[in-house]
Amino acid sequence: MTYDIDIQVCAVMSLSQSKEAQLVTLNEMSNDIVSINNSMLEKVTVQQNIGSAKSHFDSFSQFLVSEDVAHTIIFDCTAEKNVSKEHPKWLEEGIDVITANNTGLSGSTELRAKIDYAEKCDGKLSAHYLREVTIGGGLPVISTIRNLLISGDHIRKVDGILSVSLSYIMYRIAPPASAVACFVFDDEVNTTMSTSTNLGIPCSFSQAVKEAIELGLMESDPFKDLSNEYTARCLMVLAKELDVDQNLDVSSILSNSVSLVDNISGNSYEEMMTHIERVMTERVAKAEKNGCVPRHVSTIDVSTGDVSIKVSDVPNSHPFATTPPSCECVRFFTEHHKRYPLIVQGPSEGVDCTSSALLAEMLHLMHGKVGVRTGNLSRSASGAAFK
């Protein structure tokens, strides 16, 4: 028996920096449904300028829900708190939500409770809330936690590099001793790779930040990365999966952590960067004498509930030291993995990683709804059929 999945993109809501929202319906689509870029949006018919997004999200879901459509999905690719507040309502309306926005799962206790309720309000018929992409750029972090737990394992601690921007910055200012040799080896054994050996040559902190911004690795406000705010939200998502989030919020994690901008938040951006530059130059030199490199490490101790973020000096051969720039690394210490932790590591930056992970979430969801099967994804002018 075969099943056909027809994917139709009905509408897109874009949010400007001023938080104004524009709702568009897609009357013209290219054959590539996976990529919806600015040139395509210029071709669509503007349905209405709905002004303030906060007060007009109803207009968005109204364009999606139809008796002619068996399953409706909303992808949230923003990082907006006002958007995540709509997640419970969409779920209660029977709309499946696939989100890369972690501000809901890291939001207030009230919002998290609303999402929990909305996921279960209709029993087995409840809409699904898929969240793998809220942490690690789509790396199988959440699914790994769930697989460990349902197999009867007990997770004792989780730690890792959870900020793609600080992964890049720390590697650039203090690459491990074997970095250049590793890049050369990888280029030789895999001709499809094109890794710059320059990444193995250390640079200044300010230069690393500049490169991270140019590569699109930083948040729109770099302070969110440097102050640990984004990382704290990722930890909240993990804490919720591990059921240790009851007495946690982003503020409490930040208060128990050490950031690069501690005690200098009142200064200008230029003064802040000058201060961090001086501190990190001294830190790198000191670590190098001990055969170490500084890395941005986050930790959740499940037994004590302690959650923290700090810059730690790790040996040159440690997995955190050798994690490539713009990659993330998460370790799971469990009862079954006592001697060596289970490690999930890989690239987590860019549109390709995120869009692929979101598409995988959707296909996983549809497998559960219509049954598992094999086949190819064929494209038409306005959608795709899974045959």
N, C-alpha and C positions, 0 to 999 in steps of 0.2 A: 504494500500500500504506500502511496506517495501523498505528500501534502504540498500545496503551493502557498508560499507566503508572499503576498503582494505588499510592498512597502511604499506608501505614499506620503511624501512630505507635504503637509497641509498649510503650515504657517510658520513664520519665524518672527520672534520678537527680539529686537536689538535694543540695547541700553547704551545711551551716550554717557560721557563722563559727567554730565550735568544731571544724570538720573532720569532724563526724559526717555520715554519709550516709544518706539515706532513698531506697529504691527503690520506685517506684510503677508499676503497670501501668495503662494507660488503658482502662477498660471503658466509659467514657462520654465522648464527644467532642462538641463543638459543631460547627456547620457550618464555622466558620472554622478550618481546620487550621493556618494560619500563625501564629496567636496562641494560645499556651498560657500563661494567666495564673494567678494565685494562686487565683482563684475556681474555675477549672476543676480545679486540683489538689486542691481541697477535695472535689470530687465523685468523684475516682478511688478505687479500692480500694488500700489500702496493702498491698503484697505482703509486705514485711518491713522492719523497721528493721535495716539491716545494720551499724550501728555504724561502726567505723573504716573510712573509705573506702579507705585504703591497703591493707588486707588483704582486702577483699571485692569488688574490682572484677570478679572472675570471675562473681559473681552477676548482674551487669548484662549481660554479653555472652551469658550462657546464655539470657536471655529474648529475645534478638534473633535468634540463629542458628537457622534452621529449614530443613529440606529442602523445605518448601512455598514458601519465599521465594527468588526468584532472586538478589536483591541486597540486602545489608544495609548500612546506613549508620549511623554514629555521628556526631552533631554535638557537638563540644566547645566550649561557649560559656563556659567558665571561664577563669581565669587561674592555675590551680593547677598547681604543679610535679608533685605526686603523680599528677594526672590525665594529664599529658603523658608520664609514664613508662610509661603503659599503651598509648600509641599503637603502638609496635612490635609488641606482642603482638596487639592487635586487627587490625593489618594482616596479620600472619602467619596469623591465623585466617580471613583472607579478607574481613574487614569493611572497607569503605571508610570513611575518616575525613575529615570536613570540619571544619576547626578554625579557631577564632578565637583559640585559645590558642597564643601564641608562645613559651612557656617550653620547649617541646620543641626547636624549631629554634634556640633561643638557649641551650640547655642545655649540658651537658658534651660534650666530644668523643665520649665513649663513647655517650651517648644519641643524638647526631646520626648516628653511624655505624650504630647499631641501626635508626634510622628509614630510613636509606639502604638498608640491607640488606633490611628488610622490604618496601620499595617494589618490590624487584626479585627477591625470593626465588622467585617462581613464574613468572618470565618475563613473557610477555604476559598471563598470567592473574592476575598480582599485583594485590592491592587497591590502590586509588588513595588518595593523600594530598593533599587539596586544601587549599591554604594561603593563598589570596588575601586572606582576611579577617584574617590575622595581622598585617597592616600596613595603615595607611590606612583602616581601617574598611570595607574592601570597594572602595575606589578601585582602578582597574586598574593597580596598580603592578607587581606580580609578572608579570602577563600582558604588560605593556608591555616589561619586561626580556626576557622569553622571545621575544616577537615580534621585537624588535630583533636579538637574537642569532641566531635561526634565519634571519633575512633576510640575514645576512652582515655586519651592522653590528658595530662594535667600540665598547663603552662605555668612555669614558675616566674619567668622574667622575659621581657622583650626589650631589646635595645637596637639602636641603629642610627644611620644617617638618613634623616627624613626630609631634609631641605635640599632640593636640587641646586638652588643657588649657592648655598653655603658649602655644598659638596664640591661645586666647581671652584669657588673662591679659595677654600682651604687647600685643595689639591694644587691650585696654581701657585699659591705662595709657599707651599711646602710639599712638592712631589716626593714620593718615596725614592730611595736611592736607586732602585732598579727601574724607574719609570721609562727612561729612554730606551733601555734594552728591551723592555716588554713591548713598547710600541713598534720597534723595529721588527721584533720577532713576529708580532701579529700581522704586520704588513706583508711579511715574507710568506707566511703560511696561508694567508687569506687575501687573495688579490682583489676581492670585492671591497675590502676595507681601505680607507684612506685617512689614517690617523696621523695627525701632525706631531712630530717629535718635539716641536716647540712646547707642547703641553708639559713635557718633562723638565723644562727649564724654568726655574722659579722666577716669579715677577713680584712687584710690589702689591700691597693690598688694594690700593686705589686703582691700579691697573686691572687687577682681577675683577673688581666690582664693575669697572667700566666695560670689560669684556662680557661679564654676565648680563649686564643691562642690554648691550648690543645683541646678544644672543637670545634675548627674550626670556631669560631664566629668572629674572627678578619679578616680584610683584610690581604693579603700577606705582605703588609707593614703596621704595626700597626699605624704608624704615620697618615695614611689617616683617621683612626677612631678617634684618639685622637685630631687631628687638625680640625675635623668637615668636612673634604672634602667629605666623603661619604654622610653624612647627608645633606650637601648643595646640592649635586646632586639629592637626593630624593626630597628636597624642590623645586628644579627647575622643576621636573616632575609634582609636585602638582601645582606649579604656572602656568605652561603651561595649565593644565586642567582647572584652574580657570581663565585663560585669563589675568593674571597679570605678565606675563614673559617678556613683551616687552622691558623693561629697566633693566632687571635682567641678571646676569650671576653668575657663582659659586664664582668668585672673589668678587663681590659686596656683596653677602650674607655673605661670610667669614669676610669681612671688617666690617660688621654690627653685628658681633657675638662675643661671648667670648668663647675661647677654653681652654682646659686644658693645652695646650703647649704654650700659649701666652708668649712672651718675653723670651722664653728659647729654641727656635728652633735651635739656633746655638750650643747648648751644645750636648754632647754625649748622647746616649740613657740611659745609667746608671745615668748620672747626671739629665736628664730630669725626670726619674722615681723617683729619690730621692726627687726632688723638688715637684712633684705632690703629692707624698706620704705625705710630710709634710703639704702641703696646704690642702689636702682633709681630713687629720686626724683632723686638726683644724676645718674645715668646718663641718664635721659630728658631732663633739662634740658640736659646737655652735648650729647647727640645732636641735640636740636632746634635748637641754635645752628648746627649744620652741615647742617641740612636733612635730618636722618635720624631714624629710629626704631629702637629695639632689637628684635631678633627672635631667637627660639630656633632656631638653624640646625645641622643635622647634615650631615656630609660623609663620603663614601667616595671616596678617590682610588684608582682601580683599578690604575693603573700602579705606585704606590708601596705600596699596601696600607694606607695611613694612614687611620684612621677616627677622627673626632672630633665632639664636641658642644660648642657654645659660644653665648653670646649675642653677636650681631654687630649693629653699627649699619649699617643699610642705607638708601639714599636713599628719600625719600617716594614716589617713582614706581616703585620696584623691585617685582617680583612678590611678593616676600616681605612687603613693607610693605603691599601692597594686598590680600593674601589675607584674606578675611573672617574674623571671629572664629569659632572652633570648626570651621574648615576646615583642611585640610592641603594642602601644595603640594610636589611633587617634580619636580626638573629632571634631565634626562638629557643629558649632554654626550657626543656620539658622533662617530665619523668622518663619518657622513652628515649629522649636525646640527652643523656646525662653527661657523657664525657665531652662530646662536641655538639655545639648548637646547630640546629637546622638553619640554613642561610638562604634568603631570597635576595638576589642582587641583579640589577640591570638598569638600563637607561630609562629615564622617566620624564624627559623634557620634550617639548615641542608638540606641534599639532598632530604629527603622525602617530606618536605614542598614545596621545589622549583619544584621538578619533578612533583608532583601531580598538582601543580598550572599550570605548562606548559602544562600538558596533558589536564587539564580542559579547558584551552584556546583553544587548538586544537579542542576538541570535540564541544566547543561552536561555533567555526568557521565553522566546518563541518555541524552542525545543520542549520546554516544560509545558507549554500550552497546547501544542499540536502533535507532540510526539517526536522522539529522536529518530533521525534518518540521515542518510548520506546524500550528497549531491553537490551541485554547483549553484552559485549565485549568479543568475543571468539578469542583465539590465535591459530595461525598455526606456522609452523617452521620458516617462514620468514616474517610474518606480523600479522595483526589482522583484523577481520571483525566485524563491528558493526551491529548486526542482531536484 
